[in-house]
Amino acid sequence: MNWEAIGAVGEILGAIAVVLSLAYLAIQIRQSNRLAVREARTSLSEINTAIHQSHLETPHIAELKLKLRDRHCELSDVENEQAESLAATLQLSWGVTGSAHDSGLLPDHVMEIYLNAVTYWFRTYPGLAPFSKRILESSGIRPGQWPIYTRAWEEIDKLETNDDSSGT
């Protein structure tokens, strides 16, 4: 066997090694991406579970939520602070959700579930809207930044439009 043949075999083996390395890396990246998606979903689930768990364990939050079912509820100073904190907690949760979706860790069909949850919060607890609006405005969050914030603004606008048309 001459040196040229040995060199050609070496080049072929080198090319095969490169292709195998690239295939291995592609598999590793795919697995890493799947893990990141699963971790993002788990994190969002834990955040939302913690929010709901705190409501279950704290009777005065349940009482506050009952009051917030009325758009024009009368709240004490303490309840105003609690409603502000609830709105801030939800806004932070929505921020994490929007970030996960924006970075590709949350597929559109899962994001739609979270968008529906935003709608649920405002339609079930319309008294939360003024607090959420203040939090969003003070954070500099405008419609169009992320779909989840756009949905929040749309729901707030609907409630305000209903107030304007009913004369309240």
C-alpha positions in Angstrom: 0.0 0.0 0.0 1.4 3.4 -0.9 1.3 6.6 1.1 -1.4 8.2 -1.1 -3.8 5.3 -0.4 -3.1 5.5 3.3 -3.7 9.3 3.2 -7.0 8.8 1.3 -8.2 6.2 3.9 -7.2 8.7 6.6 -9.2 11.4 5.0 -12.2 9.2 4.6 -12.0 8.1 8.3 -11.6 11.7 9.3 -14.7 12.7 7.3 -16.7 9.9 8.8 -15.6 11.0 12.3 -16.7 14.5 11.6 -20.1 13.4 10.4 -20.5 11.1 13.4 -19.5 13.9 15.8 -22.0 16.3 14.2 -24.8 13.7 14.5 -23.9 13.2 18.1 -23.9 16.9 18.8 -27.3 17.3 17.0 -28.8 14.6 19.3 -27.3 16.2 22.4 -28.7 19.6 21.4 -32.1 18.2 20.7 -32.2 16.5 24.1 -30.9 19.7 25.8 -33.7 21.7 24.1 -36.3 19.2 25.2 -35.1 19.4 28.7 -35.2 23.2 28.6 -38.8 23.1 27.4 -39.7 20.7 30.1 -38.0 22.8 32.8 -39.7 25.9 31.6 -43.1 24.3 31.8 -42.3 22.8 35.2 -41.2 26.2 36.4 -44.4 27.9 35.2 -46.5 25.2 36.7 -44.7 25.6 40.0 -45.2 29.4 40.0 -48.9 29.0 39.3 -49.3 26.3 41.8 -47.7 28.5 44.5 -50.0 31.3 43.7 -53.1 29.1 44.0 -51.7 27.3 47.1 -51.2 30.6 48.8 -54.9 31.5 48.1 -56.0 28.2 49.5 -53.9 28.6 52.7 -54.9 32.2 53.3 -58.6 32.8 54.1 -58.4 36.6 53.7 -57.1 36.2 50.1 -60.2 34.1 49.3 -62.3 36.9 50.9 -60.5 39.5 48.8 -61.0 37.4 45.6 -64.7 37.3 46.3 -64.8 41.0 46.6 -62.8 41.4 43.4 -65.5 39.6 41.5 -67.3 43.0 41.5 -65.7 45.6 39.2 -66.4 48.4 41.6 -65.8 46.7 44.9 -65.1 48.7 48.1 -61.8 47.6 49.7 -60.1 48.5 52.9 -56.6 49.9 52.8 -55.2 46.5 53.7 -57.3 44.8 51.0 -56.0 47.5 48.5 -52.5 46.5 49.3 -53.3 42.8 49.0 -55.0 43.4 45.6 -52.0 45.3 44.5 -49.7 42.4 45.5 -52.0 39.9 43.8 -51.8 42.0 40.6 -48.0 42.3 40.9 -47.7 38.5 41.4 -49.8 37.8 38.4 -47.9 40.3 36.3 -44.6 38.6 37.3 -46.0 35.2 36.4 -47.1 36.5 33.1 -43.6 38.0 32.5 -42.0 34.6 33.1 -44.6 33.1 30.7 -44.0 35.7 28.0 -40.2 35.3 28.3 -40.5 31.5 28.0 -42.7 31.8 24.9 -40.5 34.5 23.4 -37.4 32.3 23.8 -39.1 29.4 22.2 -39.4 27.3 25.4 -43.2 27.5 25.4 -45.0 26.4 22.2 -47.9 28.5 20.8 -50.5 25.9 21.8 -49.3 26.0 25.4 -49.1 29.8 25.4 -52.7 29.8 24.3 -53.6 28.1 27.6 -51.9 30.9 29.5 -53.6 33.6 27.4 -56.9 32.0 28.3 -55.9 32.1 32.0 -55.3 35.9 31.7 -58.8 36.2 30.2 -60.2 34.1 33.1 -58.6 36.3 35.8 -60.0 39.5 34.4 -63.5 38.1 33.6 -63.8 36.4 37.0 -62.1 39.1 39.0 -62.8 42.4 37.2 -62.1 44.3 40.4 -58.4 43.4 39.8 -58.2 45.4 36.6 -57.3 48.8 38.1 -54.6 47.3 40.1 -53.2 45.3 37.1 -53.4 48.5 35.0 -51.3 50.4 37.5 -48.7 47.7 37.8 -48.4 47.3 34.0 -48.2 51.1 33.5 -45.7 51.6 36.2 -43.6 48.8 34.8 -43.7 50.4 31.3 -45.4 47.4 29.9 -47.5 48.2 26.8 -49.6 46.1 24.4 -47.6 44.3 21.8 -44.6 43.6 24.0 -45.7 40.0 24.5 -48.9 38.3 23.6 -49.7 37.7 27.3 -49.4 41.4 28.1 -51.4 42.3 25.0 -54.2 40.0 26.3 -54.1 41.6 29.7 -54.4 45.1 28.1 -57.3 43.9 25.9 -59.2 42.6 28.9 -58.6 45.8 30.9 -59.7 47.9 27.9 -62.9 45.7 27.6 -63.7 46.3 31.2 -63.1 50.1 30.9 -65.2 50.2 27.7 -68.0 48.4 29.5 -67.8 51.0 32.3 -67.9 53.9 29.9 -70.9 52.5 28.0 -72.8 51.7 31.2 -72.1 55.1 32.7 -70.3 53.8 35.8 
